[in-house]
Amino acid sequence: MSRPRRPRPDEQDPRPRPDMRMRVYTLGVLGGLTVLGGRLVQLQGADASKLADDALQQRTSTATLYAKRGDILDAKGVVLATSVERRDVIADPKALSGYNLRNGKPYSSKYGTGPEGAAQRLAPVLGIDEATLTTKLTGDNRYAVVALGITPELWQQVDDLGIAGITSVRQTQRIYPTGSASSTLVGVLGTPEQDEKTKAFTDRPLSGLEEARNSLLLGTNGWMRYERSAGGQEIPLGDRETVDPVDGTSLHLTIDSDLQWKAQSAIAAKVAETGAESGTVVIMDKEQRLLALASAPSLDPTNLVNLTNDQLQNTALTKVFEPGSTAKVVTLAAALEEGVATADTRFVVPGELPRFDKTFHDSHPHGDEKLTLAGVLAQSSNIGTILAGEKLNADLRTTSQILHDYHLAFGFGAKTSLKFPGESGGILGDPAKYSGTQRYTVMFGQGLSVTAVQAASVFATIANDGVRVEPTLIAGTSAPNGDYRTEPAGASSRVISAATATTLRDMMQAVVSEAGTAAAAEIPGYLVAGKTGTANRYDVDLGRYSGYTASFIGLAPADDPELVVAVILQDPKTNYYGGSAAGPVFKDVMTYALAQRGIAPSAEPPADLSLTWGGDTDAEQDISTGAVADTAGR
């Protein structure tokens, strides 16, 4: 038997060498373990903190804790606007991809799987189309809004389904218990705006006090950061951090919701009856606390579809108009205060009065009339008012400046301090730039424009013995902890003397009589002082005068004034005279207000003033203004 040949020294042994193989394997294992050990040291040592933070971040979710928006309340605490709890339903589409699945197989045969199965159960509860819902629940993202603003009761039904990956965020919804009665005053909120980064929703005020005082009402949202499971549920005993929200401040208004309702109902009915474009009622006390600001048409705060900017406006503060004869009170106040006339000053009032390049007329044709200053006001004579105004100074330019100063002092030409959205300051030109005819027309309320609140403010100043107080709408505020803070009273200034104010009140009593232009405004048992207005109406869209503005502004009781009511109708079609169109609304609203506030009937007899003067047929006429008249004046 032959022996195997031993290889020569220069030849390689072809047989495998187990010892070398073992050495290679050992070195490979040791190398791998070294790498793994080094990596382990890195993970558990240098990068441990960062990796832990990253893991926590992946399973951490942040939810907004919404602050409750402050309430808006009337003077008696009646809620005009408040917020109620609502829930936003949020989905985690990535978690829902495994709905009703275990190891890739359906866990329960009762339901479908994945987003489709979740949508199948959610759709009938939420009232959302199943296909639409499936689309929302499908994807790799971790956040999708399913439904906004559902009630807590409905959310409970959703939560009872036990679908992992469906959660909710507490929200609030604004409601307006008084509806359209105060909607243009209180304002409304639009669809909330969502922050793309935080996903939090922010109130979006559209109008009224909601917009004007948004920063006070809004409050400050808080947040909650917590650990969640793969199904989107909070991990019990996991890390949790919370910053509580700070609720908004509540507004307490001077408004009386009962008076607001009455004013809104009355003006809405009259707008419908006369076919007017719009109507406004302002109620204030003599210190110019606003008790009602009603405008018609109003808006339904529960239906904000296809809203126009005009529908959002409260016309008492935003719409300007030429006041017409109600502004004659300012001209006659100037004449009385400057000492150039008294209530008994006699005027011969012709049927026509040529001035500059125009011939002026009264509302009705007549020959020469012998009227006192009180008669000029009672008959609402344009010509008589011009004659009285011309007495202010022999120089017409100086007269215009004097009258302009009184207009400013009574509050024309400037916004109030209410800071109401869209408020106008009216239009009051520079008297140095008046045209020849405008120097006369401003005397009887044409050629300047005011808001309803500005117009009412004149009569409140007269009711307050000649002292004008800046109108106020906010009585105070209450913080979330209940602390109440009273708003400062409006600034006051004397415009006319108490004696002049008393004379004007006596003169305006004659307006509300059968001898005046507003017999329809008389209130049994109460002395009423007021003034009608029937003014040519400037139409901005047409760029010319078209239609009329009918108005009546009055105060009661005239012997001890408490309340002022202004009624304005824009472009009424069936009746455009201030006395017969606006006067009955005044009577209706003022009668209600006097009774509602428990104001006693007049204790003094009616003012006894002569309205005319002259011979047998023009014998001085002493007018008693206390009788009730059924016929409407002009």
C-alpha positions, 0 to 999 in steps of 0.5 A: 500500500502506497503512502501519500506523498508529502508536498514539497516545501514550495508546494501548498497543502491542498487539504483544509486546515480547521485551525485556520478556519476557526481563527477566521470565524473567531476573529469575525465574531469578535469583530462583530461583537466589538462593533455591536458593543461599541454601538451599544455603548454609544446608544446607552451612553452618549446618545441615550438622552437624545434617543429617549427624547426622540422616542418620547416626542414620537409618542407625545401629543399636544392638545389645545385647551380652549379658553371660554370666550367672555359673555356679553350681558345686558344691564340686568345680566340677561345673556346676549352672547355666550359660549357652550361646550362643543367637541371637535372629533379628531382621527389618527389615520395611521392608527385606523389603518389597523382598525379591527385587525389582529395579525392581519386578520379581522378581529371581529366579524361584525365590522369591516377593517381599516378606515372603511370599517371605522367609517362604517361605524362612525358615519351613522352616528355623526351623520356623515356620508360613509365614503366621505368619512372613509377618505378622511380616515385614510392616510399615513398622517397622524391628524385629521379633523372628522367633525367640528362642534358636536355636542358633548352628548353626541361625542359620548356616543362616538366615544362609546364605539371604542374606536382606537384612533378617534379622539376629541378636543374640547371646544366652545360654540357661540350662541345668541339667546336673543337671536336677531333682536340684538344681532347687529349690536352684539355682532357674530362670529364667523367660521374659526380660523385654524393655525396650520402648525398648532391646529388650534382654532381661533375665533373670527369676529365679523361685526359688532361688539364681538369684533370691537372688544375681541381682545377682551372677550377672547381669553388665552388658550392653554395646552396639554401635552401627553403620551399616547399609545399607538391607538392614539389613547393617552397612556395612563401614568405617562408624562403629562404637562398642562397649562390651564387656559385663561377665560375671556372677560365678560362685557356688561352693557348699558343695553336693556334687552327688553327695550332692545326687543321692543325697539327691534320689533317695532322698527321691523314692523314699520319697515315692512309696512312702509316698504322702507329700505331700512329703519333704526331706533335708538333709546338712551337716557339723558346721561346718554347711556344707550338702552337700545340700538335696533336696526332693520333688517336685522340678521339671523345669527344662526344662519350666516350663509351669503352674508353681505357687509350691509347686513352686519351693520348696526345702522344706528352707528354706521349709516349716515343721513341728512337729518332734515328738520330734527337739526332745526333744534340746533339752529334755534338752540343757537339763537336762544343761547346767543340771545338773539331770539326768545320763544316769543320772538316774532317772524313774518314767514313768507311763502318763498325766500330767495337767498343766493341763487336759490328760492327756499320754500316750506313743505306746504305752500302758504302766504305770509305767516306770522309765527313766533320762534316757537311757532317756527319750530312747531310748524317746522318752517324752513324759511322761519328757521333761516330767518332765525339763523340769520339773526346770529350775525349780520355777516353770513360767514360768521353765522355759518361759523357760529352754527358750525361750532354748535353742531360740533358741541352737540356731537356732529362731525365726530365719532363717539368714543364707543369704538364700534366697528364701521362707526361713522363720524358723520359729514360736517363740512368746513364752513369756510368752504360752504357754497352759497346755498349750503350756508342756508340749508345746514340751518334746517338739516340739509347739507350735513350728515349724521348718524342716528346716535348723533341725532339722538344725542342732541335731544339727550343734551337738551333733556340733561339741561344742556350738558352733553355726556359722551354716549356709553354702551359698556357699563362694566366688565367682569374678569373670569374670577368674577371681579367687576370693574365699572367703566368710566362715565363718558366725558361731559361738557355744557353746550347750552344753558339750563334755561335754554334747554328748558325753553327748547323742551317747552317749544318742542311740546308744541310739535307733539300736538294738533297744532304741530307736525307730530300729533301721532307721537302724543302719549296719554298722561305724559308730556312729550317734547320732540321734533319731526324730520322729513329730509331729501335723501341722498342716494350714494349709488345713484349719486343724487337725491332720491326718496326721503328720510323720515324721522322723529326724535323725542324725549319724555316726560318733557317736564322731568326728562328721563328717556330719549327715543329716535326713530329713523326710516330710510326711503319709506315708500308708502308714507315718508312724513316724519310725524305720521311715519316715524311718530307712531313708532316713537309712541309705541316704543316710548310708551313701553319704555316709560312703563317698563322703567316705572317712570311716573306720569307728568306732574306739570301742566303743558307748556303755554306758548304763543305760536302765532301773532297778529290781528283778528284772524292772526290772533295770538294762539296759546297752544295747550299740548296736553290733549291727545290727538288721533290725527297724524302730523306731517 
